[in-house]
Amino acid sequence: QVQLVESGGGLVQAGGSLRLSCQTTRNFFSINLMGWYRQAPGKQRDLVATITKAGDTNYADSVKGRFTVSRDNAKNTVALQMDSLKPEDTAVYYCNARGKYTYWQPRDNDYWGQGTQVTVSS
């Protein structure tokens, strides 16, 4: 079973915009941190942006000022608005949630979506 599902990826010209969204497919006991990571072929999966339940955000330096992460706590969803896209933003973008899926989990775990492809052409 998949807990997180991303959508909104696609092909866009440099300078364009895309909005990614991520929704939970099932109810979680708690989610403390949500965010986005990306991975290009041959590279590690890197943090793009995270957001706490209180709304505190953290961005990778490479996307700061261009990307905006937002969260709906009631729905446990997270979105990523990507503006002024560059070819180097091309990657598979993964939604991440850190929390507990069930009440009996002793510690938080990381949950991941399947990823959505973002391709920026020049």
Backbone hydrogen bonds, N-H to C=O, Kabsch-Sander energy under -0.5 kcal/mol:
donor,donor_aa,acceptor,acceptor_aa,energy
4,L,112,W,-0.5
5,V,23,Q,-2.1
7,S,21,S,-2.0
10,G,117,Q,-0.7
12,V,119,T,-2.5
14,A,121,S,-2.5
15,G,85,L,-3.2
16,G,13,Q,-2.3
18,L,82,M,-2.1
20,L,80,L,-2.8
21,S,7,S,-2.5
22,C,78,V,-1.8
23,Q,5,V,-2.1
24,T,76,N,-0.5
25,T,3,Q,-2.5
26,R,3,Q,-0.6
29,F,100,K,-1.2
30,S,100,K,-2.1
32,N,98,R,-2.5
33,L,98,R,-1.5
34,M,51,I,-2.1
35,G,96,N,-2.2
36,W,49,A,-3.1
37,Y,94,Y,-2.5
38,R,46,D,-2.4
39,Q,92,V,-2.0
43,K,40,A,-2.3
46,D,38,R,-2.9
46,D,44,Q,-0.6
48,V,36,W,-2.8
49,A,36,W,-1.7
50,T,58,N,-2.3
51,I,34,M,-2.9
52,T,56,D,-2.4
53,K,32,N,-1.1
55,G,52,T,-1.3
58,N,50,T,-2.0
60,A,48,V,-2.5
63,V,60,A,-1.6
64,K,60,A,-1.2
66,R,63,V,-2.4
67,F,63,V,-2.1
68,T,81,Q,-2.4
70,S,79,A,-2.0
72,D,77,T,-2.3
73,N,71,R,-0.6
76,N,72,D,-1.4
77,T,72,D,-1.6
78,V,22,C,-1.8
79,A,70,S,-2.3
80,L,20,L,-2.6
81,Q,68,T,-3.1
82,M,18,L,-3.3
82,M,80,L,-0.6
83,D,66,R,-1.9
83,D,81,Q,-0.6
84,S,15,G,-0.6
85,L,16,G,-2.3
89,D,86,K,-2.3
90,T,87,P,-1.8
91,A,118,V,-1.9
92,V,39,Q,-2.4
93,Y,91,A,-0.6
93,Y,116,T,-2.9
94,Y,37,Y,-3.4
96,N,35,G,-2.6
97,A,111,Y,-2.2
98,R,33,L,-3.1
99,G,97,A,-0.6
99,G,109,N,-2.3
100,K,30,S,-2.0
105,Q,102,T,-1.1
109,N,99,G,-3.1
111,Y,97,A,-2.8
113,G,95,C,-1.8
116,T,93,Y,-2.0
118,V,91,A,-2.6
119,T,10,G,-2.7
121,S,12,V,-2.3
121,S,119,T,-0.6
